[in-house]
Amino acid sequence: MSGVDVVDRGGREIVVFLSGDIDGTLTEQLHDAVDRVATLERIGGLQHAIVDMHRVTELDDAGVAFLHELTERGRAAGFTVSFASMTGPAHRAVEAAGWTFFEPSPPLR
């Protein structure tokens, strides 16, 4: 089963859980999730939104558009958006959309 769930974790952090096939059939739910995050930001001064994708089996253009919309909303409102626990399909879709992920190794002592 596919879905989008916005959870207010308190402490100015929200987690958006994505699961299943994140595609055009969820467009309305994805827009509602962005609106819910924006509402919580206005109420509580959100600092960080995390998109948890550990249960994503497919991420198509609608899912990528959601990630872009949420990220842009965060930039405009002053909160950061992070992607967490990305499955292979989610990671490939996000990279294909232009996001890059790498973290340099820490310096040797």
Secondary structure, 3 states (H helix, E strand, C coil): CCEEEEEECCCCEEEEEEEEEECHHHHHHHHHHHHHHHHHHHHHCCCEEEEEEEEEEEECHHHHHHHHHHHHHHHHHCCEEEEECCCHHHHHHHHHCCCCCCCCCCCCC
